[in-house]
Amino acid sequence: MRSKYTFFFEEVQQPITKLVTKFGGQPTWLTTPQWPLSRQTGKPMRFVCQIALDPTLFGEIPGRMAYLFITHEEGKFVDDTYDPDGGENAVIIQPGTPPLLTQPLLTGPSLYKRGRAGTVRLPCECAVQLSAGSDPDEMYDPTVEGPNDAFWEEVGIENKIGGTPVFLQMPEYPAGGHWRLLLQLEDSTDLPFYVNFGGGVGYAFLSEDGTSGKFLFQC
């Protein structure tokens, strides 16, 4: 079994400045700020979340905090946001090795929600309430019938930290080395903020040595 935390969101009105898991707002950096830049536009990516790397889930590793970013510019299409090596998303581990060009920015683009008019973008920052659980070790493969049905019924698609990834398509991990699930986040209308994973599911991964991360999404 693989330990996990499922979670639900609690929107806050005051900025969260502690080294805890949160979505939106501005990152609370453990060390020097490392804001990643879009390979295509050269502009800062949008901050999605920060995750405290709990030893209960990930063991005793060098990394203590993970920060997820993705390129998103209103009115401009940027390809490769789904690709772990496309230069349009990033998982920054601190302390760790940044995967691409960064700048020491304290603040930058972050999550938002739509106002009643639909076109107004309102800042959105959320704390999370965590619930401990566990997943089976087996991988779910939607192309195989039979035994996987039980896995789907037991685990399903859920927002979680750690555990076993439930892929919408064929199992897909970043290239090079062994990776474990850091975050699974569903692009859903139930989210209190806007993300664009093509209506699918985003998967962030942590390297075996706990010093680097990757992100991809399937839809």
C-alpha positions as CSV (number, residue, x, y, z in Angstrom):
1,M,0.0,0.0,0.0
2,R,1.1,3.6,-0.7
3,S,0.3,6.3,1.8
4,K,-1.6,9.4,0.6
5,Y,-3.5,12.5,1.7
6,T,-6.7,13.3,0.0
7,F,-7.8,16.9,0.5
8,F,-10.5,19.5,0.1
9,F,-10.0,23.2,-0.4
10,E,-10.8,26.1,2.0
11,E,-10.6,29.5,0.4
12,V,-8.9,32.1,2.7
13,Q,-9.0,35.8,2.8
14,Q,-5.6,36.4,4.4
15,P,-2.3,35.3,2.6
16,I,-0.8,32.0,3.8
17,T,2.9,32.7,4.5
18,K,3.9,29.5,6.3
19,L,5.7,26.5,4.7
20,V,2.5,24.5,4.4
21,T,0.6,23.0,1.5
22,K,-1.6,25.6,-0.3
23,F,-3.0,26.5,-3.7
24,G,-2.8,30.0,-5.2
25,G,-1.6,33.2,-3.6
26,Q,2.2,33.7,-3.7
27,P,4.7,31.0,-2.9
28,T,6.4,30.9,0.5
29,W,9.9,30.0,-0.5
30,L,12.1,27.8,1.7
31,T,15.3,29.2,0.2
32,T,16.0,31.7,-2.6
33,P,13.0,32.3,-4.9
34,Q,13.3,30.2,-8.1
35,W,10.4,31.4,-10.3
36,P,10.4,29.4,-13.6
37,L,10.1,31.1,-17.0
38,S,8.1,29.9,-20.0
39,R,10.4,28.5,-22.7
40,Q,8.2,29.9,-25.4
41,T,7.4,33.4,-24.0
42,G,10.2,34.0,-21.6
43,K,7.6,35.2,-19.0
44,P,7.1,33.9,-15.5
45,M,4.8,30.8,-15.3
46,R,1.7,30.8,-13.2
47,F,2.0,29.6,-9.6
48,V,-0.4,26.7,-8.9
49,C,0.5,25.3,-5.5
50,Q,3.2,24.5,-2.9
51,I,3.3,21.1,-1.2
52,A,5.1,20.3,2.1
53,L,7.0,17.1,1.5
54,D,5.8,15.1,4.5
55,P,8.2,12.2,5.5
56,T,5.2,10.1,6.3
57,L,4.5,10.0,2.5
58,F,7.9,10.5,0.9
59,G,10.4,9.3,3.6
60,E,13.5,11.2,4.7
61,I,14.6,13.1,1.6
62,P,16.5,16.3,1.0
63,G,13.5,18.1,-0.4
64,R,11.2,19.8,2.1
65,M,8.9,21.9,-0.2
66,A,7.6,21.4,-3.8
67,Y,6.3,24.3,-6.0
68,L,4.2,23.7,-9.1
69,F,4.0,26.2,-12.0
70,I,2.4,26.1,-15.4
71,T,2.4,28.5,-18.3
72,H,-1.0,30.1,-18.7
73,E,-1.5,33.4,-20.5
74,E,-5.0,34.7,-21.1
75,G,-5.8,35.0,-24.8
76,K,-2.6,33.3,-25.9
77,F,-2.2,29.6,-26.8
78,V,1.0,28.0,-25.6
79,D,1.6,24.4,-26.5
80,D,3.5,21.7,-24.4
81,T,1.9,22.6,-21.1
82,Y,1.1,18.9,-20.8
83,D,4.7,17.8,-21.5
84,P,7.0,17.1,-18.5
85,D,10.0,18.3,-20.7
86,G,8.3,20.9,-22.8
87,G,9.5,23.9,-20.8
88,E,5.9,25.1,-20.1
89,N,5.5,23.6,-16.6
90,A,7.8,23.1,-13.7
91,V,8.0,21.4,-10.3
92,I,10.6,23.2,-8.2
93,I,12.0,21.3,-5.2
94,Q,13.7,23.1,-2.3
95,P,16.4,22.3,-1.6
96,G,16.9,20.7,-4.9
97,T,17.9,21.1,-8.5
98,P,15.7,23.5,-10.7
99,P,14.7,21.9,-14.0
100,L,15.0,25.0,-16.1
101,L,15.7,28.7,-16.2
102,T,14.4,30.6,-13.1
103,Q,14.4,34.1,-11.7
104,P,14.5,35.2,-8.0
105,L,11.0,36.7,-8.1
106,L,9.1,36.9,-4.8
107,T,5.8,37.4,-6.6
108,G,4.3,36.6,-9.9
109,P,1.2,35.3,-11.7
110,S,-1.0,33.0,-9.6
111,L,-4.4,31.2,-9.6
112,Y,-7.6,33.1,-10.0
113,K,-11.4,32.4,-10.1
114,R,-14.0,33.9,-12.4
115,G,-16.2,36.7,-11.1
116,R,-20.0,36.8,-11.8
117,A,-19.5,38.6,-15.1
118,G,-17.4,35.6,-16.3
119,T,-14.6,37.8,-17.6
120,V,-13.3,39.2,-14.3
121,R,-10.4,37.4,-12.8
122,L,-10.3,37.4,-9.0
123,P,-7.3,36.2,-7.0
124,C,-7.9,32.9,-5.2
125,E,-5.8,31.3,-2.4
126,C,-6.8,28.1,-0.7
127,A,-5.7,26.2,2.4
128,V,-6.2,22.4,2.3
129,Q,-7.7,20.0,4.8
130,L,-5.9,16.7,4.6
131,S,-7.2,13.2,5.3
132,A,-4.8,10.3,5.6
133,G,-5.3,7.2,3.6
134,S,-3.6,4.6,1.3
135,D,-3.8,3.2,-2.2
136,P,-3.0,-0.2,-3.7
137,D,0.4,-0.6,-5.2
138,E,-0.9,-1.8,-8.6
139,M,-1.2,0.5,-11.5
140,Y,-4.6,1.1,-13.1
141,D,-4.6,0.7,-16.9
142,P,-7.9,1.8,-18.6
143,T,-7.0,-0.3,-21.7
144,V,-7.3,-3.5,-19.7
145,E,-10.7,-5.0,-18.6
146,G,-11.3,-7.2,-15.7
147,P,-9.2,-6.9,-12.5
148,N,-8.6,-3.2,-13.1
149,D,-12.3,-2.6,-12.5
150,A,-11.9,-3.3,-8.9
151,F,-9.0,-0.8,-8.7
152,W,-11.0,1.9,-10.3
153,E,-13.9,1.4,-7.9
154,E,-11.6,1.4,-4.9
155,V,-9.4,4.4,-5.9
156,G,-11.1,6.4,-8.7
157,I,-10.0,9.9,-9.7
158,E,-9.5,12.1,-6.7
159,N,-7.3,15.0,-5.7
160,K,-4.5,13.7,-3.6
161,I,-0.9,14.0,-2.4
162,G,1.1,10.8,-2.7
163,G,-0.5,7.4,-3.3
164,T,-0.8,5.7,-6.7
165,P,-1.6,7.6,-9.8
166,V,-4.8,6.8,-11.6
167,F,-4.1,7.6,-15.3
168,L,-6.8,8.6,-17.7
169,Q,-4.8,7.1,-20.6
170,M,-1.9,4.6,-20.6
171,P,0.4,4.8,-17.6
172,E,2.8,7.7,-18.3
173,Y,5.8,8.7,-16.2
174,P,8.5,11.3,-16.9
175,A,11.6,9.9,-18.6
176,G,14.7,9.0,-16.7
177,G,14.9,7.4,-13.3
178,H,12.1,6.3,-11.0
179,W,9.3,8.7,-10.1
180,R,6.6,8.6,-7.5
181,L,3.3,10.5,-7.4
182,L,3.5,13.9,-5.7
183,L,0.1,15.4,-6.6
184,Q,-2.9,14.3,-8.6
185,L,-5.3,17.2,-9.4
186,E,-8.4,16.9,-11.5
187,D,-9.3,19.8,-13.8
188,S,-12.9,20.1,-12.7
189,T,-15.7,22.7,-12.3
190,D,-15.7,21.7,-8.6
191,L,-12.3,23.4,-8.1
192,P,-12.5,26.9,-6.5
193,F,-10.0,28.2,-9.0
194,Y,-9.2,27.9,-12.7
195,V,-6.7,25.5,-14.1
196,N,-6.4,24.2,-17.7
197,F,-5.5,20.6,-18.0
198,G,-7.7,20.2,-21.0
199,G,-10.5,18.9,-18.8
200,G,-8.3,16.1,-17.6
201,V,-6.0,15.3,-14.7
202,G,-2.7,16.7,-13.8
203,Y,0.1,14.6,-12.3
204,A,3.1,15.9,-10.5
205,F,6.0,13.5,-9.7
206,L,8.9,13.5,-7.3
207,S,12.2,11.9,-8.2
208,E,13.4,8.9,-6.1
209,D,16.2,10.9,-4.5
210,G,13.7,13.7,-3.6
211,T,15.6,16.5,-5.3
212,S,13.6,17.2,-8.5
213,G,10.1,17.0,-9.8
214,K,8.1,16.8,-13.1
215,F,4.6,17.5,-14.2
216,L,2.3,16.2,-17.0
217,F,-1.4,16.0,-17.6
218,Q,-3.7,13.7,-19.5
219,C,-7.1,14.5,-21.0
